[in-house]
Amino acid sequence: MSSVLALDIGTGSLKAALVGDSLEIKGAFKIPSPILTPREGWAESDPESWWRAFLESLKALGERIKTIDRISLSVLCPALIPMDEEGNPLYHAIIHADRRSRRESLSILRKIGSEEFLRRTGNLPFPGGISLTSILWLGRNFEELFRETYKFGHANTFLIKRLTGRWAIDPTNASFTGLFSTTSTLDWDLELCREFRIPYDKLPSVVPSSEVVGGVSPEAARITGLREGTPVIAGAADTACAALGAGVTEEGELLNVSGTTEVLTLCLNRPLPSEERLLRTHAIPGRWLAIKVLSSGGVSFEWFRRQFCREMSEEEFYRSYLPEVLSSRRKTSVTFLPYLGGDRTGISERKAAFQGLTLKTTREDMLYAVSWAMITFLKEALEEFRALATLKEIIKV
């Protein structure tokens, strides 16, 4: 029986699943790969930790890896990695939560203008969230590293190179580089490359998400135990993969991803950029995804538990206390600005805050406010999306 090895590199872990022809899961593993925060406002991941987790998952599969006849990738995005000619990282991956490159964002806007940059790339140059800002930051702070970089890529670029020896990135990832024409040609914008002095040959080839980039190389086969020549598919960014997996493929269809972050995604049949949201191509041709992101979704509950409910076990908090508070439908003057993890669609950093606190405020009021902030985010996102397309009645989750 043949199987697909499906890999998901997430914000805090690598997940691997062996999936059969009838979509049955023959084995699944989750291996931590934590975010690194060497300084305030910085957010990084170690690509080598992804590779170690990948090898660990293969080891756990044991003899079942002999049934693998395809490998496909779903990856957090962006995760900018400067790599040498062999594909070895020269710096940690700078991921979406990073905010160190605000100076570069403002410089891009002064040089190109927000309207023109948005028209060409589909997104504003959000610090960390659009990789151009991180590339320019590396160039300003590590000139020698910039010169030594053979390719800039994202997480799937790294894994594809490590497995096949080839350089590639798919359009869903390229959409968040700030150097890709998301709204028209669906290829690298050579004028922007020249404008920011980024050699075109430092960028990987753009290949469709469904394309087989190459086969597992002899060296990778020796290290991993995978069969030499096993096809490796380019894959896509995690939200695009989630939309495809949930069947959100036609205009007006909606996907709500509720995890560490809270994301509402709308499928479109044309690109509609805006300063208030993110835009990327879909994993399938001829479709785009408009994305509203709340950086601190479910993680806000975990933050609240650790700071205000330390006497409770994790199980007690989530199985008893939180449902009880949410079902109370209490009236409270407390509101919460939900930016514990910043704001992925803002150039300037935003911070979280409670407002309306009084001497009578309880922690239940505060927890209810945290929850209501997420509901408000989704409500406002739906209202915005109604102006873009006729929405379907069902939201996939």
Secondary structure by P-SEA (a helix, b strand, c coil): cbbbbbbbbcccbbbbbbccccccccbbbbbbbccccccccbbbbcaaaaaaaaaaaaaaaccccccccbbbbbbcccbbbbbccccccccccccccccccaaaaaaaaaaccaaaaaaaccccccccccaaaaaaaaaaccaaaaaaccccccaaaaaaaacccccccccccccccccccccccccccaaaaaaacccccccccccccccccccccaaaaaacccccccbbbbcccaaaaaaaaaccccccbbbbbbccbbbbbbbbcbbbbbccbbbbbcccccbbbbbbbcccaaaaaaaaaacccccccaaaaaacaaaaaaaccccccccccccccccccccbbbbbbcccccccccaaaaaaaaaaaaaaaaaaaaaaaaacccccccccc
